[in-house]
Amino acid sequence: MKMKMDNAFYVEPDGIAGGLALWWNQGINLSVLHFDKNFIDTIISINGEEEWFRTFIYAPPYEEEKQDFWKRLGTLRDDINAK
């Protein structure tokens, strides 16, 4: 099966685990604001309409990584709200 998408963004896997990908078509204006091995944080508008934030998440499966992950997510809007 072939996906016919106009745009893509990838986060490479960390070793043999993980990796994230987004695909979207023309007419969707998507800008990546932040990313790491567990999320892609974006701002999106469709056909020039109102912008909105969307964060695509692949949460860590290991208990020892979860607390740090939630802290990182909690700070994503800090730089935008500070402006």
C-alpha positions as CSV (number, residue, x, y, z in Angstrom):
1,M,0.0,0.0,0.0
2,K,1.4,3.4,-1.0
3,M,0.5,6.5,0.9
4,K,0.3,9.6,-1.3
5,M,1.1,12.4,1.1
6,D,2.7,15.7,0.1
7,N,4.8,16.3,3.3
8,A,6.5,14.3,6.0
9,F,8.4,14.8,9.2
10,Y,10.4,12.0,10.9
11,V,12.1,11.5,14.3
12,E,14.8,8.8,13.9
13,P,14.6,5.8,16.3
14,D,16.8,5.7,19.4
15,G,18.8,2.6,18.7
16,I,16.3,-0.1,17.7
17,A,13.3,1.4,19.6
18,G,10.9,4.1,18.7
19,G,10.9,6.5,15.8
20,L,8.0,8.8,15.0
21,A,6.6,10.1,11.7
22,L,3.9,12.5,10.5
23,W,2.5,12.8,7.0
24,W,0.1,15.4,5.7
25,N,-1.3,16.7,2.5
26,Q,-1.2,20.1,0.8
27,G,-3.7,22.6,2.3
28,I,-2.6,21.7,5.8
29,N,0.0,24.1,7.2
30,L,1.9,22.2,9.8
31,S,5.0,23.6,11.6
32,V,7.0,21.5,14.0
33,L,7.7,23.5,17.2
34,H,9.5,20.9,19.3
35,F,10.3,17.2,19.0
36,D,12.2,14.4,20.7
37,K,12.1,10.6,20.7
38,N,8.7,10.7,22.5
39,F,6.7,13.4,20.8
40,I,6.3,15.8,17.9
41,D,4.7,19.2,18.9
42,T,3.1,21.2,16.2
43,I,1.0,24.1,15.3
44,I,-1.5,23.5,12.5
45,S,-3.9,25.4,10.3
46,I,-6.1,24.0,7.5
47,N,-6.6,26.2,4.4
48,G,-5.5,29.3,6.3
49,E,-8.1,28.9,9.1
50,E,-7.4,29.4,12.8
51,E,-4.2,27.8,14.1
52,W,-4.2,25.2,16.8
53,F,-1.6,23.2,18.7
54,R,-1.4,19.4,18.4
55,T,1.2,17.1,20.1
56,F,1.6,13.6,18.8
57,I,2.9,11.4,21.6
58,Y,4.7,8.0,21.9
59,A,5.0,7.8,25.7
60,P,8.0,5.9,27.2
61,P,7.2,2.4,28.3
62,Y,9.7,2.4,31.1
63,E,8.5,3.7,34.5
64,E,11.9,5.4,35.3
65,E,11.4,7.6,32.1
66,K,7.8,8.6,32.6
67,Q,8.2,11.3,35.2
68,D,10.8,13.2,33.1
69,F,8.6,12.7,30.0
70,W,5.6,14.4,31.6
71,K,7.7,17.2,32.9
72,R,9.0,17.9,29.4
73,L,5.5,17.9,28.0
74,G,4.4,20.3,30.7
75,T,6.9,22.9,29.5
76,L,6.0,22.9,25.8
77,R,3.9,26.0,25.9
78,D,6.1,27.9,28.3
79,D,8.1,29.6,25.6
80,I,5.0,30.5,23.6
81,N,3.1,31.8,26.6
82,A,6.1,33.9,27.7
83,K,5.8,36.0,24.5
